[in-house]
Amino acid sequence: MTGSGAAPAGTGTAAPAPAPASSSASAASVAPASGTDLIDVWLIPTDQPEPVVRALYELLDPAERARADGPDRRFGRRFTVAHGAVRLLAGARLGRDPERLRWHYGPHGKPGIDGLAVNHSASGALAAVALTEGRAVGVDVEEVRDARVAVRMARRYFPAAEAESVAADPDPAGRFTVLWCRREACVKAYGGRLVQGFGLPLDGPSPLLLAEPGALGPGPCRVEDVPAPGAFRAAVAAVGPGPATVRRRIWSPGN
């Protein structure tokens, strides 16, 4: 798991890091302790062969198909894989047909399904979905980009101490992306707006426990980095006081 520096004082306090989960479907053997919520985080490679894309397209609802059928063919294929895989995973967890799932949306567009807290994100050729029954959840995945842009954006949007830690890091783009993913995951867990998360103190080792997430809503909120392949970073956030186990898995057709 990524993370460096001291834990934030006051609002954010660091909790002990759990043992790392498996990076494949064999992670099914990782079980939560009694009384602990299980949060599955699936990473979904979205550049898939044509037969896979066609099969997943059949699971989409009319609104999703309209987006998949847009002028950008590469975006449409990746969108189809991400949203089709989310339906498969949510359907399997609920014991329901994936093509019959119906989304409902919060005030700021956060999707949900009755009986399951679900959130998803996509960047480039990778998507992520978080699933749990026990609490509101948010997930974010981002591709690491230009270091100069990262430093400028950190100084514009992050608390001053975090912006300086990004600028001083040997890998400023990677550090910025970690903090951005944490911020997005928190906001998405609450179904809020990104601007409400800019002031959150999110530096420090993973996982973090935010006692007071500010304008987003009542705490605590647990934030944990999720190991991602290559030039990607990811994080998951869960609202609520009880313990939680994050199980990281890689999706592939047929699993």
LONU-640170 format. One line per field, with one value per residue (C-alpha): residue number from 0; residue in three letters; x, z, y negated. Coordinates in nm, 4 decimals. Last residue first. Layout:
LONU-640170
k	(NUM, ...)
r	(Ala, ...)
east	(X, ...)
up	(Z, ...)
north	(Y, ...)
end
This chain:
LONU-640170
k	(254, 253, 252, 251, 250, 249, 248, 247, 246, 245, 244, 243, 242, 241, 240, 239, 238, 237, 236, 235, 234, 233, 232, 231, 230, 229, 228, 227, 226, 225, 224, 223, 222, 221, 220, 219, 218, 217, 216, 215, 214, 213, 212, 211, 210, 209, 208, 207, 206, 205, 204, 203, 202, 201, 200, 199, 198, 197, 196, 195, 194, 193, 192, 191, 190, 189, 188, 187, 186, 185, 184, 183, 182, 181, 180, 179, 178, 177, 176, 175, 174, 173, 172, 171, 170, 169, 168, 167, 166, 165, 164, 163, 162, 161, 160, 159, 158, 157, 156, 155, 154, 153, 152, 151, 150, 149, 148, 147, 146, 145, 144, 143, 142, 141, 140, 139, 138, 137, 136, 135, 134, 133, 132, 131, 130, 129, 128, 127, 126, 125, 124, 123, 122, 121, 120, 119, 118, 117, 116, 115, 114, 113, 112, 111, 110, 109, 108, 107, 106, 105, 104, 103, 102, 101, 100, 99, 98, 97, 96, 95, 94, 93, 92, 91, 90, 89, 88, 87, 86, 85, 84, 83, 82, 81, 80, 79, 78, 77, 76, 75, 74, 73, 72, 71, 70, 69, 68, 67, 66, 65, 64, 63, 62, 61, 60, 59, 58, 57, 56, 55, 54, 53, 52, 51, 50, 49, 48, 47, 46, 45, 44, 43, 42, 41, 40, 39, 38, 37, 36, 35, 34, 33, 32, 31, 30, 29, 28, 27, 26, 25, 24, 23, 22, 21, 20, 19, 18, 17, 16, 15, 14, 13, 12, 11, 10, 9, 8, 7, 6, 5, 4, 3, 2, 1, 0)
r	(Asn, Gly, Pro, Ser, Trp, Ile, Arg, Arg, Arg, Val, Thr, Ala, Pro, Gly, Pro, Gly, Val, Ala, Ala, Val, Ala, Ala, Arg, Phe, Ala, Gly, Pro, Ala, Pro, Val, Asp, Glu, Val, Arg, Cys, Pro, Gly, Pro, Gly, Leu, Ala, Gly, Pro, Glu, Ala, Leu, Leu, Leu, Pro, Ser, Pro, Gly, Asp, Leu, Pro, Leu, Gly, Phe, Gly, Gln, Val, Leu, Arg, Gly, Gly, Tyr, Ala, Lys, Val, Cys, Ala, Glu, Arg, Arg, Cys, Trp, Leu, Val, Thr, Phe, Arg, Gly, Ala, Pro, Asp, Pro, Asp, Ala, Ala, Val, Ser, Glu, Ala, Glu, Ala, Ala, Pro, Phe, Tyr, Arg, Arg, Ala, Met, Arg, Val, Ala, Val, Arg, Ala, Asp, Arg, Val, Glu, Glu, Val, Asp, Val, Gly, Val, Ala, Arg, Gly, Glu, Thr, Leu, Ala, Val, Ala, Ala, Leu, Ala, Gly, Ser, Ala, Ser, His, Asn, Val, Ala, Leu, Gly, Asp, Ile, Gly, Pro, Lys, Gly, His, Pro, Gly, Tyr, His, Trp, Arg, Leu, Arg, Glu, Pro, Asp, Arg, Gly, Leu, Arg, Ala, Gly, Ala, Leu, Leu, Arg, Val, Ala, Gly, His, Ala, Val, Thr, Phe, Arg, Arg, Gly, Phe, Arg, Arg, Asp, Pro, Gly, Asp, Ala, Arg, Ala, Arg, Glu, Ala, Pro, Asp, Leu, Leu, Glu, Tyr, Leu, Ala, Arg, Val, Val, Pro, Glu, Pro, Gln, Asp, Thr, Pro, Ile, Leu, Trp, Val, Asp, Ile, Leu, Asp, Thr, Gly, Ser, Ala, Pro, Ala, Val, Ser, Ala, Ala, Ser, Ala, Ser, Ser, Ser, Ala, Pro, Ala, Pro, Ala, Pro, Ala, Ala, Thr, Gly, Thr, Gly, Ala, Pro, Ala, Ala, Gly, Ser, Gly, Thr, Met)
east	(-1.4314, -1.5395, -1.3909, -1.1252, -1.1599, -0.8671, -0.9370, -0.8676, -1.0429, -1.0861, -1.1793, -1.3899, -1.4119, -1.7101, -1.7407, -1.9056, -1.8383, -1.6123, -1.3413, -1.1480, -0.8267, -0.6538, -0.3284, -0.2373, 0.0911, 0.1447, -0.0991, -0.3103, -0.2634, -0.5680, -0.5098, -0.7447, -0.9791, -1.2064, -1.4689, -1.5838, -1.7747, -2.0765, -2.1170, -1.9257, -1.8823, -1.6126, -1.4947, -1.4671, -1.3094, -1.1121, -0.9531, -0.6581, -0.5351, -0.2809, 0.0113, -0.0122, -0.1696, -0.5476, -0.6305, -0.9632, -0.9715, -1.0427, -1.3210, -1.6240, -1.5051, -1.5478, -1.9243, -2.1024, -2.2298, -2.0793, -1.8622, -1.7978, -1.6416, -1.4168, -1.3090, -1.2335, -1.0078, -0.8228, -0.7737, -0.6369, -0.3945, -0.2564, -0.2420, -0.0439, 0.2068, 0.2509, 0.2964, 0.5366, 0.7651, 1.0728, 0.8267, 0.9017, 0.6295, 0.3712, 0.4628, 0.4325, 0.0825, -0.0123, 0.1028, -0.0824, -0.4166, -0.4868, -0.6616, -0.4368, -0.0998, -0.1795, -0.2931, 0.0333, 0.2460, 0.0524, 0.0716, 0.4495, 0.4628, 0.2701, 0.0236, -0.0494, -0.3675, -0.6539, -0.8784, -1.1450, -1.3758, -1.6628, -1.8612, -2.1717, -2.2001, -2.2661, -2.3627, -2.0372, -1.9110, -1.6291, -1.5698, -1.2538, -1.1801, -0.8571, -0.7737, -0.7737, -0.9371, -1.2568, -1.4562, -1.7206, -1.9436, -2.1736, -2.3596, -2.5964, -2.9564, -3.1209, -2.8684, -2.6718, -2.5244, -2.3843, -2.5162, -2.4875, -2.8361, -2.8209, -2.8929, -3.0889, -2.9671, -3.1785, -3.0410, -3.2199, -2.9191, -2.7115, -2.9617, -2.9730, -2.7823, -2.6899, -2.3116, -2.3327, -2.5532, -2.3158, -2.0184, -2.1900, -2.3377, -2.0002, -1.8471, -2.0983, -2.0323, -1.6557, -1.6555, -1.9113, -1.7376, -1.4073, -1.5680, -1.7478, -1.4358, -1.2456, -1.5288, -1.5580, -1.8732, -2.1221, -2.2713, -2.1486, -2.3334, -2.6605, -2.6013, -2.5812, -2.9124, -3.0798, -2.9638, -2.6425, -2.6164, -2.5991, -2.2972, -2.1084, -2.1319, -2.0249, -1.7242, -1.6121, -1.6386, -1.4385, -1.1385, -1.0914, -0.9306, -1.1190, -0.8881, -1.1195, -0.9906, -1.2368, -1.2643, -1.4694, -1.5581, -1.6307, -1.7800, -1.6296, -1.8383, -1.6356, -1.3056, -1.3225, -1.2338, -0.9435, -0.9947, -1.1844, -0.8517, -0.7956, -0.9757, -0.6537, -0.4362, -0.4436, -0.5067, -0.2414, -0.2549, -0.4399, -0.2824, -0.3210, -0.5323, -0.3974, -0.5747, -0.7396, -0.9318, -0.6871, -0.3390, -0.2804, -0.0638, 0.3035, 0.4727, 0.4264, 0.1525, 0.1164, 0.0000)
up	(-1.3185, -1.6789, -1.8386, -1.6092, -1.2933, -1.0582, -0.6849, -0.3795, -0.0556, 0.1874, 0.5405, 0.7484, 1.1153, 1.2490, 1.2707, 0.9394, 0.5900, 0.3548, 0.1254, -0.1477, -0.3211, -0.6556, -0.8352, -1.1928, -1.3863, -1.3735, -1.1724, -0.8784, -0.5045, -0.3198, -0.0815, 0.2168, 0.3514, 0.6548, 0.7129, 1.0636, 1.0286, 0.9699, 0.6365, 0.3345, 0.4774, 0.7178, 0.7088, 1.0903, 1.2390, 0.9266, 0.9657, 0.7365, 0.5905, 0.4540, 0.5744, 0.5794, 0.3771, 0.3576, 0.5462, 0.3804, 0.2335, -0.1266, -0.0372, -0.0584, -0.3989, -0.5293, -0.4761, -0.2486, -0.2733, 0.0672, -0.0534, -0.3743, -0.1845, 0.0151, -0.2951, -0.4834, -0.2037, -0.1656, -0.5423, -0.5465, -0.2655, -0.4480, -0.7757, -0.6168, -0.4777, -0.8180, -0.9964, -0.7329, -0.7472, -0.5469, -0.3177, -0.2342, -0.4556, -0.3330, 0.0313, -0.0278, -0.1676, 0.1267, 0.3793, 0.1927, 0.1818, -0.1704, -0.4672, -0.6290, -0.4953, -0.5693, -0.9214, -0.9983, -0.8570, -1.0545, -1.3783, -1.3478, -1.2699, -1.5842, -1.5423, -1.3160, -1.4239, -1.1774, -0.9889, -0.7404, -0.5034, -0.2757, -0.0156, 0.1983, 0.4560, 0.5241, 0.1976, 0.0110, -0.3430, -0.4822, -0.8578, -1.0428, -1.4077, -1.6066, -1.9703, -1.9291, -1.6013, -1.4658, -1.1426, -0.9672, -0.6619, -0.5118, -0.1822, -0.2210, -0.1292, -0.3745, -0.6387, -0.6355, -0.8585, -0.7331, -0.9669, -0.7466, -0.5936, -0.5720, -0.8548, -0.8855, -1.1000, -1.2171, -1.2309, -1.4779, -1.7065, -1.4123, -1.3128, -0.9316, -0.6573, -0.4910, -0.5040, -0.8465, -0.9814, -0.8508, -1.0141, -1.3475, -1.3565, -1.2769, -1.5553, -1.8050, -1.6888, -1.7212, -2.0412, -2.2158, -2.1093, -2.2444, -2.5783, -2.5993, -2.5072, -2.7859, -3.0315, -2.9604, -3.1554, -2.8950, -2.8886, -2.5358, -2.4034, -2.5663, -2.4498, -2.0897, -2.1208, -2.2829, -2.0120, -2.0532, -2.0285, -2.4044, -2.4245, -2.2006, -2.4623, -2.7435, -2.5480, -2.4615, -2.8247, -2.9327, -2.7125, -2.3942, -2.3208, -1.9971, -1.7391, -1.4339, -1.0793, -0.8264, -0.4749, -0.2464, 0.0877, 0.3632, 0.6825, 1.0079, 1.2847, 1.2754, 1.0973, 0.7210, 0.4908, 0.2452, 0.0599, -0.2148, -0.2862, -0.5345, -0.7821, -0.8196, -0.6496, -0.3047, -0.0077, 0.1909, 0.5712, 0.7362, 0.8089, 1.1620, 1.1780, 1.1054, 1.2424, 1.0384, 1.1909, 1.4604, 1.3238, 0.9871, 1.0016, 0.9388, 0.6040, 0.3377, 0.1755, -0.0751, 0.0000)
north	(1.5219, 1.5804, 1.2731, 1.1231, 0.9194, 0.8611, 0.8721, 0.6581, 0.7572, 0.4680, 0.5771, 0.3409, 0.2436, 0.0472, -0.3317, -0.4168, -0.5478, -0.3534, -0.4889, -0.3061, -0.4097, -0.3581, -0.4399, -0.3554, -0.3644, 0.0108, 0.2201, 0.1022, 0.1573, 0.0172, -0.2727, -0.2871, -0.5531, -0.4976, -0.7658, -0.8503, -1.0572, -1.2768, -1.4551, -1.5843, -1.9321, -1.8182, -1.4577, -1.4472, -1.1334, -1.0568, -0.7126, -0.6580, -0.3281, -0.3998, -0.6113, -0.9901, -1.2699, -1.2949, -1.6139, -1.7108, -2.0610, -1.9599, -1.7169, -1.9436, -2.0667, -1.7120, -1.7162, -1.4691, -1.1122, -1.0374, -0.7489, -0.9435, -1.2327, -1.0028, -0.8055, -1.1281, -1.2530, -0.9231, -0.9059, -1.2622, -1.1830, -0.8785, -1.0735, -1.3550, -1.1063, -0.9402, -1.2719, -1.4016, -1.0959, -1.2000, -1.3859, -1.7500, -1.9020, -1.6491, -1.7092, -2.0846, -2.0454, -1.8267, -2.0888, -2.3652, -2.1833, -2.0552, -2.2226, -2.4838, -2.3777, -2.0132, -2.1055, -2.2838, -1.9995, -1.7370, -1.9359, -1.9463, -1.5718, -1.4690, -1.1800, -0.8840, -0.7031, -0.7281, -0.4862, -0.5926, -0.4092, -0.5104, -0.3163, -0.3607, -0.0841, 0.2849, 0.4499, 0.4041, 0.3571, 0.1417, 0.1191, 0.0217, -0.0526, -0.0373, -0.1200, -0.4971, -0.5907, -0.4387, -0.4544, -0.2474, -0.2529, 0.0075, 0.0336, 0.3284, 0.4107, 0.1717, 0.0684, -0.2553, -0.5217, -0.8544, -1.1259, -1.4335, -1.4122, -1.0299, -0.7858, -0.4622, -0.1758, 0.1161, 0.4697, 0.6951, 0.7501, 0.8751, 1.1486, 1.1602, 1.3442, 1.0144, 1.0625, 1.2256, 0.9469, 0.6802, 0.8520, 0.9129, 0.5627, 0.4059, 0.6160, 0.4780, 0.1241, 0.1481, 0.3546, 0.1349, -0.1860, -0.0517, 0.0316, -0.3032, -0.5000, -0.3242, -0.3927, -0.7648, -0.8604, -0.7361, -0.3844, -0.3075, -0.6103, -0.5050, -0.1482, -0.2673, -0.4510, -0.1499, 0.0967, 0.2928, 0.6727, 0.7326, 0.5013, 0.7448, 1.0207, 0.7885, 0.6569, 1.0106, 1.1217, 0.8111, 0.8797, 0.6687, 0.3305, 0.2555, 0.4142, 0.4328, 0.3882, 0.5325, 0.3918, 0.6177, 0.4612, 0.7128, 0.5703, 0.6967, 0.8549, 1.1780, 1.1232, 1.0820, 1.3723, 1.3849, 1.7162, 1.5349, 1.3658, 1.6496, 1.4237, 1.2316, 0.9732, 1.1323, 0.9084, 0.7257, 0.7666, 0.4824, 0.1427, 0.0106, -0.3079, -0.6550, -0.9575, -1.2299, -1.5227, -1.6204, -1.5622, -1.4035, -1.0880, -1.1504, -1.0987, -0.8353, -0.6285, -0.3498, 0.0000)
end
